[in-house]
Amino acid sequence: MNKTHQLEQDQWTRRIKKGGDRMSIDMESTLPIYIQIAEEIESMILEGRLKEGEQAPSMNQLADFYKLNPATARKGLMILA
């Protein structure tokens, strides 16, 4: 992991742990994780938790934080593209 990616990951992790951007991903849900990711990011935008011009979490940030396969995180992000 390069320094830039590590810094971005650390910043995102701190924001999540503070609770301001907490995403609720339920690993036991029947709703696929990639759909939950898309819905949570959409909710963050609509509720103003993700401000205009602010970057959404990256595929790697989501995969690292939630211990997901990057392909699952990418699939969720692609829904929003």
C-alpha positions as a printed Julia matrix, in Angstrom:
81×3 Matrix{Float64}:
   0.0     0.0     0.0
   1.47    3.36   -0.98
   1.6     6.36    1.37
  -1.23    8.23   -0.34
  -3.56    5.24   -0.17
  -2.61    4.64    3.48
  -3.32    8.28    4.36
  -6.72    8.17    2.63
  -7.54    4.88    4.34
  -6.56    6.29    7.75
  -8.7     9.4     7.22
 -11.73    7.37    6.14
 -11.28    4.93    9.05
 -11.13    7.81   11.55
 -14.33    9.32   10.11
 -16.14    5.99   10.32
 -14.98    5.32   13.86
 -16.15    8.8    14.94
 -19.6     7.72   13.81
 -20.23   10.55   11.38
 -19.99    8.37    8.32
 -20.8     5.0     9.79
 -22.02    2.63    7.12
 -24.14   -0.23    8.3
 -23.18   -3.32    6.36
 -24.95   -6.43    7.66
 -22.95   -9.51    6.71
 -25.87  -11.72    7.78
 -28.48   -9.96    5.65
 -30.1   -11.64    2.68
 -29.54   -8.36    0.81
 -26.24   -8.71   -1.1
 -23.35   -6.74    0.38
 -22.72   -4.86   -2.86
 -26.33   -3.59   -2.82
 -25.91   -2.52    0.82
 -22.76   -0.6    -0.11
 -24.54    1.24   -2.93
 -27.53    2.05   -0.72
 -25.36    3.3     2.14
 -23.3     5.61   -0.08
 -26.47    6.91   -1.72
 -27.88    7.56    1.76
 -24.7     9.4     2.78
 -25.13   11.69   -0.23
 -28.85   12.31    0.26
 -28.46   12.98    4.0
 -25.55   15.37    3.45
 -23.01   13.18    5.26
 -21.01   13.14    2.05
 -20.69   16.74    0.91
 -20.47   17.99   -2.65
 -16.91   17.66   -3.9
 -16.02   15.16   -1.17
 -14.79   11.8    -2.34
 -16.82    8.7    -1.63
 -14.89    5.82   -0.12
 -12.79    3.97   -2.67
 -13.07    0.31   -3.52
  -9.91   -0.39   -1.53
 -11.05    1.64    1.46
 -14.32   -0.27    1.62
 -12.62   -3.62    1.09
  -9.97   -2.9     3.74
 -12.35   -1.54    6.36
 -15.06   -4.18    6.02
 -12.68   -7.04    5.13
 -14.42   -7.57    1.79
 -13.22   -8.89   -1.5
 -12.39   -5.77   -3.57
 -14.63   -7.12   -6.35
 -17.63   -6.9    -3.99
 -16.8    -3.31   -3.1
 -16.27   -2.45   -6.78
 -19.63   -3.99   -7.71
 -21.38   -1.78   -5.14
 -19.61    1.34   -6.39
 -20.38    0.51  -10.02
 -24.11    0.63   -9.26
 -23.66    4.31   -8.42
 -21.6     5.13  -11.5
